[in-house]
Each structure stands twice: as structure tokens, then as C-alpha cells.
Amino acid sequence: MNIIIKKNYREMSKKAAEEVAQAIQNKPNLILGLASGSTVIELYKILVEKSQKGELDFSQVTTFNLDEYVGTQIYHSFMREHLFSKINIKKENTFFPPEDPAKTEIFEQLIQDKGGIDLQILGLGLNGHIAFNEPGSSFESRTRIVNLTQTTLSDNAKFFSDPSHIPGQAVTLGIADIMEAKKILLLASGKEKSQIVSKALKGPVTEEIPASILQKHPDVTVLLDQEAAKLLEKESELSAWIDPSTIIN
């Protein structure tokens, strides 16, 4: 696991964009796993800037999003607003997990038919979830509909004009699906994430902290800002993980 700490959210996002851009430049037909939510907004903004400057070409890229609220297209709209409508990606090359249980195996087979996910972008939930795999999710879980915890519902209320109408369920890629990605890029920022970052990266691997399974993946890069990393920074060995370009005031 490669852990990189940046000064702030903007610098963390710039580093994440560099990682994504390099992956696309190395493989123009990259299979890219995408996350939604506030953590990735700046990352997508920077990718859009690179695309509009002609520095990055999405025309051959295929994307698979991690999740969506049941009965809505909130994350479909999020992706259009923050990324898809502003880059030269083909609509037919963008995919979201289906709500219909009869179609989930087809969705997973499509990922395999494309060669598997080359680079998977992940955020980190306050309760340790990755995608919408809530605490207690099996490490062997696959694409499915899940019940959301109150922590997740409260944290994501900002995406809804009427928080009382937030669906209590979502469809998500499973943990086993995520772990099959060739490379994973995990992003976390803000002091409110510092406790779960420490548990996920340095605590025991347990289904009660779904993100802890990433300790077992062979190629994970974790990008944190200093606020999210503040509990890790108390550990002496972390000095080897701090990015040389990090500036600490």
C-alpha cells in the first residue's frame, strides 16, 4: 500500500488527477472505475480541465460507476454534471450497476468481457464503507441492492433537495468486485475522516470496516490531505509515506 499525504484537498485532488491521466495516457482504452460524492468533485474538475485543454483524451475510455440510489438517477446526474458532459467520452461507454437483480451478473460479466477494471477510484465513508458496502458486508459480496445505514444517509443528505426523501437502499458493486480491480486509488480528505482512515489503513482487517480489506490488495495508492491523515501522522513509521512535495506550515 502506497500512502501519499498532501497539504490540502486541492493538492490531493491534483495528485489523483495525475494518477488517472497517466493511466489513460499509458492505456488510451482504459477501463476506469468511478466513484461519486463530494470527495471526487475536485478530481473530476481537474480532469475536465485537462480534457478541454487537449491534454487528455477520453474517447476510448470505458467507465463503470460503483453505485446508485435505488429508484433514482442521482449519481447519473452527478456524473453528467461533474464529468461526462464536459469531456469527450462516449455515452455508450459509461455504465452504472443495474437495480434489477436479474441483470447484475450480466453487468459483472460485461466488466470481465472488457478485460476488468484497470483503475478503480474509491472514496471512504465515515463508517468505513467503500462504494455502498456498509459495515458487515461480506468480503465475498458481489453487485447487489443494500440497505443504507443512518450514518451514510446523514452524510449524503447534501445531495438531495429534500433529505426526508433519501432512498434507504442503493445498488452497489460488491467488495469482491472492487478487489478484482488491477489498481485502486483511495481518496479521503478532512478531519472528520481521520479516525476511519486510521482504522481502515492500520487496524485489523474486518468486515465491520469494509475498507480495511484494501490492506490485502496488491496495488493500492491512498491519497490523503493532512487533516485526514492526522491520526496516522502520530505514528513514527509514517514519515516514510509523506510525499516529498507536501508542505507543512
N, C-alpha and C positions, 0 to 999 in steps of 0.2 A: 504494500500500500504506500503510495506516494502522497504525502500531505504537504500542501503548499499554503502558506498563510500570507495574505495580502493586507495592506494597510486598511482598506475600506471596501465597501460594496462595489464601487465603481472599478477599482483596481482588480478585485476578484473577478468581476464580470469580463473585464478586458482580457485577463488571462484565460478564462473559459472560452472566450471567442477565438483567441489564438489557437487553442487546442482543437476546436471544431473546424476552424478554417484550414488548419494544417491537415486534418484528417480528410477534408474534401479535396484539397489540392493533391494529396497523395493518392486518393481514390475518388475520381470525379463521380462515379456511380455509387457513392457511399450509401449504406443502409443506416439511417440515423434514427435513434430512439429519442423522442422528445417528451419533455415534461411541461406542465402548465403551472401557473401560480406566480406569486409576486417575486420569488427568488430569481426567476429566469427572465424577467422583463428587460433588464438592462443588457443581459447577454443577447437577447433577440434584437434589441435596438442596435447594438454594435454590429451584429451580423447583417442587418438590413443596410447599415451604412456602408459596410464593405461590399455588399452586393450592388448597391446603387452607384458606387464608385467604379464598378467593373473589376473589383479585386477578388470577387468570389462568385462562382457560377453554380447555381442550384439546379440547372436544367436536367441533370441526370440523377439527382439525389432522390431517394425514396425515404419517406418518413413514416414511422409508426408511433402514434401517441400512446402514452401509458394508460390513460383513464378518461372517464367522463361520468358526470352525474346521470343517474337513471332518469329518463323522461325529459331530458334537457339537451341542449347543444351549447351549454355554457363554455366548455373548453374548446369546442369547434370555433365558436365566435372569438374566444381569446386568441387562438392561434391565427385566425384570419386577421384580427386587428393588429397583433404584435409581430407577425412574421409572414404568413403565407401571401397576403395581399400585396406585400411590398418587395417580394423577391421573385425571381424567375423560375419558381418551382411549378411543376405541372400538377394540377389539381388531382389528376388520376393517380398520382404517385404519393398521395397523402392518405394515411389510413388511421382509423380510430377503432378501438375494440368494440365489438357489437354487443348490444344488450341481449339479443336472442341467444340463449344457451345452446341452441342447435347450431349456431354459426361460429362459436368460439374455436372449435377445432379447425374449422376452415381458416379462420384468422391466423391461428398459430401455424398452420401448415403454410400459409402464404409467406409468413416470416421466414420459414425454413426454405421455401422454394426460392426466395430472394437471396439465400445464402446466409441468413441470420443477421442479427443486428451487429454492425461493426462498432458503433459508438453509442452508448446509452447515456443520456443526460438524466440525472436524478436530483430532485430536491429532497429535503429531510423534514418530516413532520415533527411537531413538538413532542409527540408521543413515540417517535422513532419509526413512524411508518415510511415506507418507500412506495411510490405510486399510491394506491389506496389500500395497501396491505397493512391493516391495522394490527396492533399488538395481539398476539395469539395466532396470527396467520401461520399456517404450516410453511416451512421452508420448501416443501414439495408442491406448493399451490400453483395452479395454472389460472388462465384467464377466467374470470367469473364475476358474478354480482356479489357485493359485500355490503354489510351493514356498517355505517359510519359511526364512530364514537362521538361523544359530545365535544371532546377536545378538538377534533377535526372540524366538526360543524361550526363551532365557535370561531376557530381560526380562519375559516374560509367564508365566513358570513360577508366579508367585504366584497365578494364577487357577485352578490345578489342585491338587487334594489330593495327587496323585501326579505330580510333574513328569516322571517317566520315561514317562508315558502322553500327553504333549502331542502332538497330531497334527502332522505335519510339513507339512501343507497347509492352506490356507484358501481360501474363496471371497471375492472382493472386487470392489467396484466398481473400474473402471479409472480411470486418470488422466484420460482424455478425458471420462468421465462426471462426475468431480469438477469439472473445469474448466468444464463447462456450467452449473453452479450459478450463480444470479444474484448471490449474495453468499456469501462464505466467511468463517468465523470460525475462526482457527487459535489453539489454546491450547498453551502449553508452560510448564512450571514445573520448578524445581530446578536446582542447579548442574550436574548430570550432563547436562542438555540444552543447556548454554550453548555448547558447541563446535558442535553440529549446528545450533543456532539461527543462529549467525553464518554458517555455511556456506550454509544454506538461504536466508537473507534477504539476504546481502551478497556471496555468492560467485557464481561463474558458474552459469548455468542449464544443468544437465547431468542426464542420466538416471541418473547414478551417485548423485545426491542428488535423489530424486524430488520432494521438497517445494520444490525451487528453482523449479519451473515456476510456482509461485504468484506469483512476481515478474511473470509475464505476465498474470495475471488482473486485470480492470478494477476489481474491488471486493473487496478482502481487508482484513480487520481482524485484526491479530495481537495477542493478549493474552499478556503475559509477566509473571512475577514478577521481582524484581530479581536473583535467583540465575540464572535462565535468561538474563537479558539482560546479564550482567556483562561478556561479551566485546564486546558491542555498545556498552556504555557507555564504552568506551575511545575510541570514535570521536566526534570533536567534533560532527559534524552530528546526533548522536543527541539532543542537548539539545532539538531541536525536536519530538522524538517523545514525550518523557516526559510522562505525564498530569499536569496541574497538581495533582491530588489526591494524587499519590504523596508519601509522607512518607519521607524518608531519614534514619535515625538516625545 
